[in-house]
Amino acid sequence: MNNRETGARYEALAAAYLMQEGFQILEKNYRIRSGEIDLIAREGRYLVFIEVKYRSSLREGSPLEAVNQKKQRVIIQTARHYLLSHGYSEDTPCRFDVVGMDGDRVTHIRDAFWAE
């Protein structure tokens, strides 16, 4: 299985997990020229932008550590584009979550980072 197939598999598992937790998945793999957001969902009043990270082992660190400041900036920029292009108002409550997967273990971090 190549990296894209592996990523798609774990993003689908993360989406299924989030739906069980009450999230409504709105978009998968939202892409613009400068970035991508793995999942966009609605949870209650929040529009949630979700990064999914998978690691087959912890040798390279936890999957949550892979969402560094550079990656966060790309996600925030992509989220701003999504809001504007989909007609959301500036006061739409938004949140950035990270779902880390290592093996069969799922770790969901709400409010993992904030837009400045």
All heavy atoms as an XYZ file, in Angstrom:
950
protein
N       0.854     -1.181      0.000
C       0.000      0.000      0.000
C       0.899      1.243      0.000
O       1.806      1.344      0.804
C      -0.876     -0.031      1.268
C      -1.996      0.938      1.221
S      -3.135      0.920      2.641
C      -3.412     -0.774      3.030
N       0.634      2.189     -0.921
C       1.451      3.401     -0.957
C       0.975      4.410      0.095
O      -0.042      4.209      0.758
C       1.479      4.003     -2.367
C       0.137      4.544     -2.818
O      -0.635      5.068     -2.032
N      -0.141      4.422     -4.107
N       1.738      5.502      0.242
C       1.425      6.494      1.285
C       0.040      7.106      1.115
O      -0.664      7.337      2.099
C       2.477      7.601      1.295
C       3.779      7.146      1.908
O       3.833      6.108      2.566
N       4.828      7.906      1.686
N      -0.348      7.382     -0.124
C      -1.668      7.993     -0.373
C      -2.785      7.033      0.044
O      -3.757      7.435      0.670
C      -1.813      8.385     -1.832
C      -3.122      9.114     -2.120
C      -3.096      9.710     -3.501
N      -2.180     10.821     -3.536
C      -2.569     12.089     -3.518
N      -3.842     12.378     -3.494
N      -1.705     13.057     -3.541
N      -2.633      5.761     -0.306
C      -3.638      4.755      0.079
C      -3.696      4.584      1.597
O      -4.779      4.487      2.172
C      -3.325      3.407     -0.583
C      -3.524      3.395     -2.080
C      -2.972      2.134     -2.742
O      -2.059      1.497     -2.192
O      -3.488      1.805     -3.828
N      -2.521      4.569      2.220
C      -2.474      4.454      3.678
C      -3.151      5.652      4.322
O      -3.964      5.500      5.239
C      -1.013      4.344      4.162
O      -0.424      3.182      3.579
C      -0.935      4.241      5.670
N      -2.836      6.855      3.826
C      -3.453      8.064      4.367
C      -4.961      8.042      4.218
O      -5.698      8.367      5.155
N      -5.434      7.651      3.045
C      -6.878      7.597      2.791
C      -7.550      6.594      3.730
O      -8.647      6.848      4.234
C      -7.150      7.233      1.342
N      -6.893      5.478      3.959
C      -7.455      4.455      4.854
C      -7.624      5.000      6.273
O      -8.675      4.851      6.886
C      -6.546      3.230      4.867
C      -7.018      2.152      5.810
C      -6.167      0.894      5.685
N      -6.614     -0.074      6.653
C      -5.851     -0.546      7.629
N      -4.598     -0.158      7.731
N      -6.328     -1.410      8.493
N      -6.585      5.652      6.782
C      -6.657      6.162      8.155
C      -7.548      7.396      8.268
O      -8.178      7.608      9.302
C      -5.255      6.375      8.723
C      -4.660      5.037      9.093
C      -3.839      4.348      8.229
C      -5.011      4.423     10.289
C      -3.348      3.095      8.550
C      -4.525      3.174     10.623
C      -3.693      2.517      9.753
O      -3.223      1.260     10.080
N      -7.644      8.180      7.223
C      -8.596      9.296      7.232
C     -10.027      8.765      7.271
O     -10.882      9.327      7.965
C      -8.375     10.199      6.022
C      -7.112     11.024      6.149
C      -6.660     11.667      4.854
O      -7.418     11.633      3.855
O      -5.539     12.207      4.831
N     -10.298      7.678      6.555
C     -11.638      7.065      6.595
C     -11.930      6.505      7.986
O     -13.051      6.660      8.495
C     -11.751      5.966      5.547
N     -10.940      5.889      8.612
C     -11.124      5.381      9.983
C     -11.370      6.532     10.962
O     -12.223      6.436     11.849
C      -9.911      4.562     10.422
C      -9.722      3.216      9.734
C      -8.361      2.613     10.094
C     -10.848      2.259     10.113
N     -10.622      7.630     10.787
C     -10.818      8.799     11.648
C     -12.207      9.386     11.441
O     -12.885      9.751     12.418
C      -9.745      9.850     11.364
N     -12.666      9.469     10.192
C     -14.011      9.997      9.914
C     -15.070      9.119     10.569
O     -16.021      9.636     11.174
C     -14.243     10.090      8.409
N     -14.927      7.812     10.482
C     -15.887      6.894     11.108
C     -15.893      7.083     12.626
O     -16.961      7.126     13.257
C     -15.555      5.450     10.749
N     -14.714      7.214     13.211
C     -14.605      7.450     14.656
C     -15.321      8.748     15.041
O     -16.102      8.780     16.003
C     -13.122      7.510     15.058
C     -12.904      8.005     16.455
C     -12.994      7.149     17.551
C     -12.614      9.345     16.701
C     -12.809      7.617     18.844
C     -12.422      9.821     17.984
C     -12.517      8.954     19.053
O     -12.338      9.422     20.335
N     -15.058      9.817     14.293
C     -15.665     11.113     14.608
C     -17.182     11.080     14.445
O     -17.908     11.682     15.244
C     -15.044     12.207     13.738
C     -13.573     12.510     14.042
C     -12.967     13.373     12.942
C     -13.418     13.167     15.406
N     -17.672     10.379     13.435
C     -19.129     10.265     13.261
C     -19.753      9.538     14.452
O     -20.827      9.917     14.911
C     -19.461      9.577     11.937
C     -19.208     10.486     10.746
S     -19.805      9.856      9.156
C     -18.865      8.371      8.947
N     -19.074      8.527     14.974
C     -19.562      7.835     16.174
C     -19.601      8.776     17.371
O     -20.417      8.607     18.272
C     -18.677      6.635     16.514
C     -18.840      5.467     15.592
C     -17.907      4.326     15.954
O     -16.978      4.474     16.745
N     -18.160      3.173     15.371
N     -18.713      9.775     17.352
C     -18.660     10.760     18.435
C     -19.641     11.912     18.217
O     -19.645     12.866     18.988
C     -17.234     11.308     18.575
C     -16.210     10.270     18.976
C     -16.438      9.745     20.380
O     -16.591     10.569     21.295
O     -16.468      8.507     20.546
N     -20.420     11.866     17.147
C     -21.439     12.882     16.899
C     -21.077     13.959     15.897
O     -21.840     14.906     15.709
N     -19.948     13.851     15.239
C     -19.546     14.826     14.225
C     -20.289     14.550     12.925
O     -20.555     13.399     12.578
C     -18.047     14.715     13.934
C     -17.153     15.282     15.001
C     -17.042     14.677     16.234
C     -16.391     16.412     14.744
C     -16.204     15.178     17.211
C     -15.545     16.927     15.707
C     -15.450     16.321     16.949
N     -20.576     15.610     12.193
C     -21.123     15.492     10.843
C     -19.989     15.855      9.888
O     -19.505     16.995      9.889
C     -22.304     16.440     10.656
C     -22.846     16.450      9.256
C     -23.862     17.562      9.028
O     -24.109     18.394      9.881
N     -24.415     17.581      7.838
N     -19.532     14.899      9.095
C     -18.430     15.151      8.165
C     -18.981     15.907      6.953
O     -19.903     15.451      6.286
C     -17.763     13.832      7.717
C     -17.272     13.022      8.928
C     -16.634     14.107      6.722
C     -16.225     13.695      9.780
N     -18.395     17.082      6.680
C     -18.830     17.924      5.562
C     -17.937     17.749      4.331
O     -18.429     17.796      3.204
C     -18.824     19.398      5.976
C     -19.651     19.768      7.203
C     -19.453     21.235      7.543
C     -21.119     19.436      6.976
N     -16.639     17.596      4.556
C     -15.681     17.498      3.449
C     -14.564     16.539      3.837
O     -14.166     16.484      4.998
C     -15.016     18.854      3.162
C     -15.942     19.956      2.787
C     -16.046     20.177      1.300
O     -15.311     19.541      0.531
O     -16.881     20.996      0.917
N     -14.041     15.848      2.836
C     -12.839     15.031      3.004
C     -11.814     15.530      1.999
O     -12.146     15.782      0.845
C     -13.138     13.554      2.754
C     -14.069     12.954      3.788
C     -14.336     11.489      3.476
C     -15.285     10.915      4.524
N     -15.590      9.501      4.244
N     -10.584     15.690      2.445
C      -9.478     16.113      1.581
C      -9.787     17.392      0.816
O      -9.705     17.429     -0.415
C      -9.078     14.996      0.621
C      -8.620     13.770      1.364
O      -9.310     12.767      1.357
N      -7.490     13.843      2.013
N     -10.123     18.443      1.545
C     -10.348     19.743      0.925
C      -8.990     20.313      0.522
O      -8.109     20.492      1.360
C     -11.062     20.687      1.905
C     -11.265     22.061      1.340
C     -12.250     22.300      0.395
C     -10.457     23.116      1.737
C     -12.426     23.567     -0.143
C     -10.635     24.387      1.214
C     -11.612     24.605      0.275
O     -11.788     25.860     -0.258
N      -8.820     20.578     -0.776
C      -7.523     21.020     -1.296
C      -7.633     22.348     -2.022
O      -8.584     22.575     -2.765
C      -6.984     20.022     -2.315
C      -6.627     18.683     -1.778
C      -6.196     17.761     -2.928
N      -6.210     16.387     -2.533
C      -5.164     15.743     -2.038
N      -4.031     16.378     -1.887
N      -5.254     14.473     -1.699
N      -6.620     23.162     -1.784
C      -6.381     24.339     -2.612
C      -4.904     24.274     -3.011
O      -4.171     23.391     -2.542
C      -6.721     25.667     -1.892
C      -5.885     25.843     -0.621
C      -8.210     25.734     -1.588
C      -6.038     27.195      0.045
N      -4.487     25.192     -3.838
C      -3.104     25.154     -4.326
C      -2.078     25.114     -3.183
O      -1.080     24.403     -3.267
C      -2.853     26.352     -5.224
C      -1.413     26.510     -5.616
C      -1.228     27.659     -6.554
N      -0.857     27.065     -7.833
C      -1.026     27.606     -8.992
N      -1.589     28.784     -9.091
N      -0.643     27.006    -10.086
N      -2.329     25.854     -2.121
C      -1.324     25.993     -1.063
C      -1.498     25.034      0.113
O      -0.694     25.076      1.042
C      -1.316     27.431     -0.547
O      -2.600     27.758     -0.040
N      -2.528     24.202      0.096
C      -2.670     23.316      1.248
C      -3.867     22.393      1.167
O      -4.632     22.412      0.200
N      -4.009     21.600      2.203
C      -5.081     20.608      2.278
C      -5.533     20.461      3.725
O      -4.734     20.606      4.650
C      -4.572     19.259      1.777
C      -5.578     18.147      1.940
C      -4.982     16.772      1.704
O      -3.782     16.659      1.406
O      -5.740     15.806      1.842
N      -6.815     20.183      3.884
C      -7.364     19.827      5.195
C      -7.977     18.443      5.032
O      -8.773     18.205      4.129
C      -8.410     20.853      5.670
C      -7.738     22.218      5.856
C      -9.058     20.376      6.984
C      -8.686     23.332      6.202
N      -7.596     17.532      5.926
C      -8.040     16.145      5.793
C      -9.550     16.008      5.934
O     -10.197     15.370      5.115
C      -7.340     15.255      6.823
C      -5.844     15.162      6.570
O      -5.426     15.212      5.392
O      -5.084     15.045      7.553
N     -10.104     16.589      6.996
C     -11.545     16.492      7.245
C     -12.075     17.843      7.711
O     -11.411     18.537      8.485
C     -11.846     15.455      8.326
C     -11.411     14.008      8.067
C     -11.542     13.169      9.328
C     -12.227     13.403      6.939
N     -13.259     18.177      7.253
C     -13.972     19.351      7.769
C     -15.306     18.821      8.256
O     -15.993     18.083      7.544
C     -14.153     20.430      6.689
C     -12.777     20.886      6.172
C     -14.943     21.616      7.245
C     -12.832     21.822      4.977
N     -15.653     19.193      9.483
C     -16.847     18.628     10.105
C     -17.598     19.680     10.893
O     -17.104     20.777     11.140
C     -16.444     17.464     11.029
N     -18.778     19.322     11.289
C     -19.602     20.151     12.164
C     -19.783     19.368     13.463
O     -20.087     18.176     13.433
C     -20.937     20.407     11.472
C     -21.990     21.063     12.274
C     -21.858     22.524     12.467
N     -21.872     23.330     11.272
C     -21.563     24.627     11.316
N     -21.246     25.201     12.430
N     -21.574     25.339     10.217
N     -19.504     20.026     14.583
C     -19.815     19.455     15.891
C     -20.528     20.538     16.680
O     -19.917     21.541     17.059
C     -18.572     18.985     16.644
C     -18.971     18.296     17.951
C     -17.813     18.012     18.881
O     -16.858     18.815     18.939
O     -17.885     16.994     19.574
N     -21.810     20.336     16.889
C     -22.597     21.366     17.559
C     -22.529     22.648     16.758
O     -22.753     22.664     15.553
N     -22.172     23.726     17.414
C     -22.104     25.019     16.720
C     -20.762     25.256     16.041
O     -20.580     26.243     15.347
C     -22.418     26.158     17.689
C     -21.438     26.315     18.815
C     -21.913     27.364     19.834
N     -20.825     27.772     20.697
C     -20.116     28.877     20.520
N     -20.400     29.702     19.548
N     -19.130     29.173     21.352
N     -19.816     24.356     16.222
C     -18.470     24.535     15.683
C     -18.289     23.929     14.300
O     -18.732     22.819     14.031
C     -17.417     23.898     16.605
C     -17.157     24.701     17.840
C     -17.850     24.431     19.006
C     -16.230     25.737     17.835
C     -17.624     25.176     20.155
C     -16.000     26.487     18.976
C     -16.698     26.201     20.128
O     -16.487     26.945     21.253
N     -17.581     24.668     13.454
C     -17.046     24.147     12.217
C     -15.629     23.703     12.583
O     -14.843     24.491     13.118
C     -17.014     25.239     11.151
C     -16.624     24.829      9.750
C     -17.608     23.793      9.188
C     -16.589     26.049      8.844
N     -15.325     22.433     12.348
C     -14.073     21.866     12.841
C     -13.199     21.435     11.671
O     -13.640     20.673     10.808
C     -14.341     20.654     13.768
C     -13.047     20.186     14.427
C     -15.381     20.998     14.841
N     -11.970     21.939     11.662
C     -10.974     21.576     10.667
C     -10.052     20.554     11.321
O      -9.463     20.824     12.370
C     -10.204     22.818     10.209
C     -11.116     23.853      9.605
C     -11.607     24.905     10.364
C     -11.496     23.758      8.269
C     -12.456     25.851      9.811
C     -12.345     24.699      7.705
C     -12.832     25.745      8.471
N      -9.934     19.375     10.698
C      -9.285     18.249     11.367
C      -8.117     17.724     10.536
O      -8.274     17.384      9.361
C     -10.301     17.103     11.594
C     -11.495     17.637     12.394
C      -9.636     15.919     12.298
C     -12.763     16.859     12.191
N      -6.969     17.639     11.179
C      -5.788     17.021     10.584
C      -5.678     15.606     11.140
O      -5.767     15.398     12.356
C      -4.531     17.832     10.932
C      -3.244     17.242     10.432
C      -3.090     17.280      8.910
O      -3.904     17.905      8.215
O      -2.126     16.666      8.423
N      -5.492     14.634     10.257
C      -5.349     13.234     10.662
C      -3.898     12.823     10.418
O      -3.373     13.022      9.317
C      -6.291     12.313      9.849
C      -6.095     10.856     10.241
C      -7.742     12.741     10.036
N      -3.264     12.277     11.444
C      -1.882     11.815     11.314
C      -1.788     10.378     11.780
O      -2.312     10.010     12.835
C      -0.929     12.668     12.151
C      -0.627     14.002     11.546
C       0.130     13.840     10.258
C       0.489     15.158      9.624
N       1.034     14.996      8.299
N      -1.084      9.573     10.994
C      -0.893      8.152     11.298
C       0.592      7.851     11.405
O       1.396      8.371     10.642
C      -1.508      7.292     10.193
C      -1.048      5.856     10.231
C      -1.525      4.990     11.198
C      -0.123      5.376      9.310
C      -1.087      3.674     11.246
C       0.314      4.068      9.356
C      -0.166      3.220     10.323
O       0.274      1.932     10.382
N       0.935      7.001     12.343
C       2.291      6.480     12.459
C       2.199      4.980     12.698
O       1.431      4.528     13.541
C       3.053      7.109     13.627
C       3.361      8.573     13.454
C       4.518      8.753     12.468
N       4.900     10.128     12.347
C       4.517     10.948     11.384
N       3.694     10.542     10.462
N       4.943     12.181     11.329
N       2.993      4.225     11.954
C       3.005      2.774     12.157
C       3.831      2.409     13.376
O       3.641      1.350     13.971
C       3.540      2.059     10.916
O       4.844      2.511     10.627
N       4.765      3.298     13.759
C       5.529      3.095     14.990
C       5.857      4.471     15.560
O       5.740      5.482     14.862
C       6.816      2.311     14.724
O       7.808      3.148     14.181
N       6.291      4.489     16.792
C       6.589      5.764     17.443
C       8.065      6.151     17.299
O       8.511      7.109     17.919
C       6.185      5.700     18.922
C       4.692      5.474     19.167
C       4.404      5.394     20.662
C       3.859      6.562     18.520
N       8.816      5.436     16.455
C      10.235      5.761     16.245
C      10.416      7.189     15.761
O      11.389      7.850     16.117
C      10.870      4.806     15.237
C      11.404      3.528     15.853
C      12.036      2.685     14.795
N      10.947      2.251     13.909
C      11.079      1.911     12.650
N      12.252      1.926     12.091
N      10.051      1.535     11.922
N       9.508      7.661     14.925
C       9.599      9.024     14.393
C       8.824     10.022     15.243
O       8.593     11.151     14.834
C       9.059      9.050     12.962
C       9.843      8.204     12.007
C       9.210      8.172     10.628
O       8.554      9.156     10.244
O       9.370      7.156      9.939
N       8.406      9.610     16.423
C       7.609     10.466     17.286
C       6.136     10.154     17.136
O       5.725      9.393     16.264
N       5.347     10.736     18.004
C       3.915     10.481     17.968
C       3.299     11.172     16.759
O       3.843     12.170     16.265
C       3.233     10.970     19.250
O       2.931     12.336     19.158
N       2.168     10.676     16.296
C       1.525     11.345     15.157
C       1.127     12.783     15.488
O       1.124     13.644     14.610
C       0.304     10.470     14.868
C       0.165      9.540     16.000
C       1.464      9.484     16.720
N       0.827     13.051     16.738
C       0.410     14.401     17.120
C       1.560     15.396     17.010
O       1.348     16.568     16.701
C      -0.157     14.386     18.543
C      -1.341     13.436     18.752
C      -1.733     13.384     20.213
C      -2.520     13.823     17.882
N       2.792     14.924     17.224
C       3.959     15.801     17.119
C       4.223     16.230     15.679
O       4.918     17.214     15.439
C       5.201     15.098     17.672
C       5.149     14.850     19.157
C       6.274     13.950     19.636
O       6.837     13.183     18.838
O       6.588     14.020     20.839
N       3.680     15.514     14.725
C       3.908     15.824     13.302
C       3.166     17.072     12.850
O       3.443     17.601     11.775
C       3.508     14.629     12.443
N       2.236     17.555     13.640
C       1.480     18.760     13.274
C       2.210     19.963     13.878
O       1.806     20.535     14.884
C       0.011     18.670     13.729
C      -0.780     19.859     13.204
C      -0.618     17.373     13.251
N       3.317     20.317     13.232
C       4.161     21.402     13.722
C       3.598     22.764     13.327
O       2.557     22.850     12.671
C       5.592     21.212     13.215
C       5.661     21.168     11.700
O       4.839     21.757     10.997
N       6.657     20.464     11.175
N       4.317     23.834     13.699
C       3.818     25.191     13.419
C       3.662     25.458     11.933
O       2.714     26.117     11.507
C       4.732     26.237     14.055
C       4.547     26.337     15.546
C       5.342     27.482     16.131
O       6.385     27.869     15.594
N       4.862     28.030     17.229
N       4.572     24.955     11.124
C       4.467     25.156      9.671
C       3.188     24.504      9.146
O       2.436     25.116      8.384
C       5.691     24.580      8.971
C       5.668     24.756      7.480
C       6.915     24.173      6.831
C       6.817     24.324      5.323
N       7.921     23.669      4.639
N       2.932     23.275      9.551
C       1.725     22.564      9.129
C       0.483     23.296      9.636
O      -0.515     23.430      8.915
C       1.763     21.119      9.644
C       0.578     20.287      9.238
C       0.573     20.036      7.751
C      -0.511     19.060      7.375
N      -0.667     18.960      5.931
N       0.528     23.800     10.853
C      -0.599     24.551     11.411
C      -0.901     25.791     10.574
O      -2.065     26.078     10.285
C      -0.304     24.949     12.861
C      -0.276     23.778     13.808
C       0.180     24.160     15.198
O       0.133     25.328     15.582
N       0.626     23.181     15.963
N       0.128     26.516     10.160
C      -0.078     27.721      9.339
C      -0.760     27.373      8.016
O      -1.640     28.096      7.556
C       1.250     28.440      9.087
C       1.727     29.264     10.262
C       2.873     30.183      9.885
N       4.068     29.487      9.427
C       5.037     29.039     10.219
N       4.959     29.230     11.519
N       6.090     28.426      9.712
N      -0.347     26.276      7.397
C      -0.958     25.852      6.130
C      -2.429     25.500      6.348
O      -3.298     25.894      5.560
C      -0.179     24.652      5.530
C      -0.937     24.030      4.362
C       1.209     25.093      5.101
N      -2.727     24.793      7.419
C      -4.108     24.411      7.712
C      -4.957     25.651      7.972
O      -6.077     25.767      7.463
C      -4.167     23.430      8.909
C      -3.508     22.097      8.525
C      -5.603     23.214      9.376
C      -3.243     21.175      9.701
N      -4.432     26.591      8.732
C      -5.170     27.823      9.043
C      -5.448     28.607      7.758
O      -6.571     29.070      7.533
C      -4.398     28.673     10.076
C      -4.422     27.967     11.446
C      -4.973     30.090     10.158
C      -3.423     28.532     12.444
N      -4.456     28.741      6.896
C      -4.636     29.460      5.627
C      -5.692     28.761      4.765
O      -6.551     29.409      4.156
C      -3.307     29.541      4.885
C      -3.399     30.223      3.538
C      -2.063     30.224      2.805
O      -1.091     29.600      3.212
N      -2.023     30.937      1.697
N      -5.646     27.445      4.712
C      -6.606     26.682      3.925
C      -8.009     26.811      4.520
O      -8.998     26.936      3.785
C      -6.171     25.207      3.838
O      -4.816     25.160      3.349
C      -7.064     24.411      2.904
N      -8.099     26.819      5.842
C      -9.391     26.988      6.508
C      -9.988     28.360      6.199
O     -11.197     28.476      5.961
C      -9.229     26.805      8.016
N      -9.158     29.392      6.186
C      -9.650     30.737      5.847
C     -10.214     30.755      4.428
O     -11.261     31.356      4.178
C      -8.538     31.760      6.010
C      -8.232     32.045      7.460
C      -7.197     33.142      7.623
N      -7.065     33.470      9.038
C      -5.911     33.607      9.670
N      -4.771     33.482      9.005
N      -5.882     33.886     10.955
N      -9.528     30.093      3.512
C     -10.019     29.998      2.137
C     -11.363     29.276      2.104
O     -12.295     29.709      1.417
C      -8.997     29.269      1.256
C      -9.415     29.182     -0.171
N     -10.245     28.184     -0.637
C      -9.142     29.984     -1.230
C     -10.452     28.368     -1.921
N      -9.801     29.449     -2.310
N     -11.471     28.190      2.832
C     -12.719     27.426      2.879
C     -13.865     28.308      3.385
O     -14.949     28.333      2.797
C     -12.561     26.201      3.778
C     -13.826     25.377      3.880
C     -14.114     24.404      2.928
C     -14.753     25.577      4.907
C     -15.278     23.651      2.994
C     -15.911     24.830      4.982
C     -16.171     23.871      4.026
O     -17.333     23.137      4.086
N     -13.638     29.040      4.465
C     -14.679     29.897      5.038
C     -15.162     30.927      4.018
O     -16.365     31.104      3.827
C     -14.161     30.600      6.297
C     -13.923     29.695      7.504
C     -13.153     30.447      8.582
C     -15.238     29.164      8.051
N     -14.205     31.597      3.370
C     -14.566     32.624      2.390
C     -15.278     32.030      1.175
O     -16.295     32.555      0.724
C     -13.313     33.373      1.924
C     -12.697     34.341      2.918
C     -11.357     34.858      2.397
C     -13.645     35.503      3.193
N     -14.754     30.932      0.652
C     -15.315     30.370     -0.574
C     -16.656     29.678     -0.360
O     -17.395     29.459     -1.318
C     -14.321     29.392     -1.214
O     -14.141     28.260     -0.396
N     -16.974     29.353      0.896
C     -18.243     28.688      1.186
C     -19.259     29.609      1.878
O     -20.292     29.158      2.363
C     -17.998     27.431      2.028
C     -17.409     26.313      1.217
N     -16.084     26.303      0.820
C     -17.965     25.193      0.716
C     -15.863     25.217      0.118
N     -16.975     24.527      0.027
N     -18.954     30.903      1.922
C     -19.909     31.891      2.401
C     -20.143     31.929      3.906
O     -21.165     32.434      4.359
N     -19.192     31.439      4.676
C     -19.330     31.514      6.129
C     -18.980     32.915      6.607
O     -18.096     33.571      6.037
C     -18.404     30.508      6.824
C     -18.882     29.079      6.718
C     -18.416     28.239      5.718
C     -19.808     28.564      7.621
C     -18.854     26.925      5.611
C     -20.246     27.254      7.521
C     -19.770     26.442      6.521
O     -20.208     25.149      6.427
N     -19.648     33.376      7.637
C     -19.359     34.706      8.174
C     -18.090     34.664      9.018
O     -17.650     33.597      9.456
C     -20.530     35.211      9.017
O     -20.624     34.462     10.211
N     -17.525     35.844      9.251
C     -16.285     35.950     10.025
C     -16.455     35.492     11.467
O     -15.481     35.135     12.117
C     -15.775     37.391     10.011
C     -15.249     37.822      8.676
C     -14.732     39.237      8.690
O     -14.455     39.779      9.792
O     -14.591     39.812      7.601
N     -17.681     35.523     11.973
C     -17.885     35.130     13.374
C     -18.320     33.666     13.527
O     -18.780     33.266     14.593
C     -18.870     36.077     14.057
C     -20.241     36.084     13.388
O     -20.380     35.562     12.275
O     -21.178     36.635     14.002
N     -18.150     32.869     12.483
C     -18.457     31.440     12.568
C     -17.516     30.803     13.587
O     -16.299     30.937     13.471
C     -18.256     30.750     11.196
O     -19.138     31.358     10.255
C     -18.530     29.261     11.280
N     -18.061     30.131     14.605
C     -17.170     29.484     15.579
C     -16.439     28.300     14.935
O     -17.080     27.396     14.402
C     -18.100     29.018     16.698
C     -19.492     29.260     16.245
C     -19.461     29.976     14.931
N     -15.119     28.375     14.953
C     -14.284     27.346     14.326
C     -13.315     26.781     15.355
O     -12.996     27.416     16.358
C     -13.473     27.945     13.184
S     -14.468     28.548     11.824
N     -12.825     25.598     15.019
C     -11.879     24.916     15.898
C     -10.947     24.074     15.030
O     -11.332     23.628     13.955
C     -12.678     24.023     16.844
C     -11.936     23.503     18.009
C     -12.850     22.743     18.947
N     -13.126     21.425     18.409
C     -14.282     20.784     18.562
N     -15.284     21.336     19.209
N     -14.437     19.584     18.064
N      -9.733     23.879     15.509
C      -8.758     23.031     14.833
C      -8.453     21.838     15.728
O      -7.943     21.994     16.834
C      -7.475     23.817     14.534
C      -7.702     24.955     13.577
C      -7.987     26.226     14.045
C      -7.667     24.744     12.211
C      -8.217     27.270     13.172
C      -7.902     25.783     11.325
C      -8.178     27.054     11.805
N      -8.774     20.655     15.232
C      -8.547     19.417     15.972
C      -7.503     18.581     15.250
O      -7.280     18.740     14.048
C      -9.830     18.572     16.065
C     -10.899     19.176     16.961
O     -10.734     20.322     17.434
O     -11.915     18.494     17.174
N      -6.894     17.672     15.985
C      -5.968     16.705     15.413
C      -6.389     15.323     15.883
O      -6.692     15.125     17.065
C      -4.509     16.985     15.830
C      -3.571     15.900     15.299
C      -4.050     18.356     15.350
N      -6.435     14.385     14.942
C      -6.670     12.986     15.277
C      -5.376     12.247     14.962
O      -4.926     12.219     13.819
C      -7.847     12.387     14.477
C      -7.964     10.888     14.735
C      -9.149     13.090     14.844
N      -4.778     11.688     16.009
C      -3.557     10.908     15.854
C      -3.890      9.430     15.922
O      -4.680      9.012     16.769
N      -3.291      8.668     15.022
C      -3.541      7.227     14.993
C      -2.202      6.507     14.970
O      -1.377      6.767     14.101
C      -4.383      6.869     13.779
C      -5.673      7.672     13.727
S      -6.724      7.227     12.370
C      -7.527      5.811     13.086
N      -2.005      5.651     15.957
C      -0.841      4.778     15.923
C      -1.336      3.372     16.220
O      -1.925      3.119     17.253
C       0.273      5.229     16.877
C      -0.150      5.328     18.315
O      -0.730      6.373     18.693
O       0.083      4.374     19.062
N      -1.156      2.522     15.223
C      -1.748      1.192     15.316
C      -3.259      1.336     15.319
O      -3.831      2.026     14.494
N      -3.908      0.737     16.298
C      -5.366      0.827     16.429
C      -5.796      1.899     17.419
O      -6.977      2.057     17.688
C      -5.939     -0.527     16.862
C      -5.806     -1.570     15.776
O      -5.801     -1.193     14.590
O      -5.710     -2.758     16.117
N      -4.840      2.613     17.995
C      -5.165      3.615     19.010
C      -5.474      4.959     18.359
O      -4.715      5.449     17.518
C      -4.005      3.766     19.990
C      -4.395      4.579     21.223
C      -3.280      4.576     22.196
N      -2.281      5.525     21.718
C      -1.381      6.084     22.484
N      -1.298      5.758     23.743
N      -0.526      6.942     21.991
N      -6.599      5.540     18.740
C      -7.029      6.839     18.230
C      -6.941      7.853     19.369
O      -7.462      7.620     20.454
C      -8.487      6.786     17.707
C      -8.950      8.161     17.258
C      -8.620      5.775     16.590
N      -6.272      8.964     19.107
C      -6.206     10.068     20.069
C      -6.768     11.303     19.387
O      -6.253     11.734     18.348
C      -4.754     10.331     20.511
O      -4.202      9.128     21.031
C      -4.703     11.412     21.580
N      -7.834     11.857     19.958
C      -8.479     13.039     19.381
C      -8.210     14.225     20.297
O      -8.604     14.224     21.455
C      -9.983     12.785     19.253
C     -10.740     13.965     18.756
N     -12.077     14.133     18.990
C     -10.365     15.046     18.020
C     -12.488     15.260     18.438
N     -11.467     15.828     17.852
N      -7.550     15.230     19.756
C      -7.249     16.453     20.514
C      -8.123     17.572     19.972
O      -7.963     18.004     18.827
C      -5.761     16.859     20.380
C      -4.838     15.703     20.747
C      -5.472     18.105     21.210
C      -4.899     15.269     22.177
N      -9.074     18.016     20.797
C      -9.898     19.172     20.431
C      -9.096     20.442     20.713
O      -8.311     20.482     21.650
C     -11.176     19.192     21.270
C     -12.194     18.163     20.862
C     -13.382     18.187     21.830
N     -14.531     17.495     21.311
C     -14.695     16.182     21.309
N     -13.739     15.406     21.776
N     -15.787     15.637     20.815
N      -9.325     21.482     19.889
C      -8.588     22.748     20.070
C      -7.093     22.514     20.135
O      -6.413     23.060     21.004
C      -9.054     23.460     21.342
C     -10.335     24.233     21.163
O     -10.517     24.827     20.081
O     -11.163     24.241     22.091
N      -6.569     21.716     19.221
C      -5.150     21.369     19.232
C      -4.266     22.598     18.986
O      -3.150     22.671     19.490
C      -4.864     20.303     18.184
N      -4.766     23.565     18.226
C      -4.059     24.823     17.988
C      -5.080     25.865     17.586
O      -6.250     25.551     17.337
C      -2.946     24.664     16.936
C      -3.405     24.156     15.603
C      -3.766     25.025     14.580
C      -3.463     22.784     15.350
C      -4.180     24.554     13.347
C      -3.875     22.305     14.115
C      -4.238     23.190     13.117
N      -4.647     27.127     17.557
C      -5.550     28.241     17.279
C      -5.019     29.101     16.150
O      -3.822     29.200     15.960
C      -5.722     29.126     18.521
C      -6.284     28.379     19.682
C      -7.592     28.206     19.992
C      -5.547     27.664     20.682
N      -7.718     27.425     21.125
C      -6.485     27.088     21.570
C      -4.194     27.447     20.918
C      -6.107     26.325     22.661
C      -3.817     26.688     22.009
C      -4.777     26.139     22.860
N      -5.931     29.744     15.454
C      -5.542     30.728     14.442
C      -5.176     32.015     15.171
O      -5.840     32.400     16.121
C      -6.687     30.969     13.469
N      -4.114     32.653     14.699
C      -3.691     33.900     15.347
C      -4.453     35.070     14.800
O      -4.929     35.125     13.743
C      -2.184     34.108     15.127
C      -1.379     33.138     15.932
C      -0.469     32.275     15.061
O      -0.140     32.675     13.932
O      -0.114     31.201     15.518
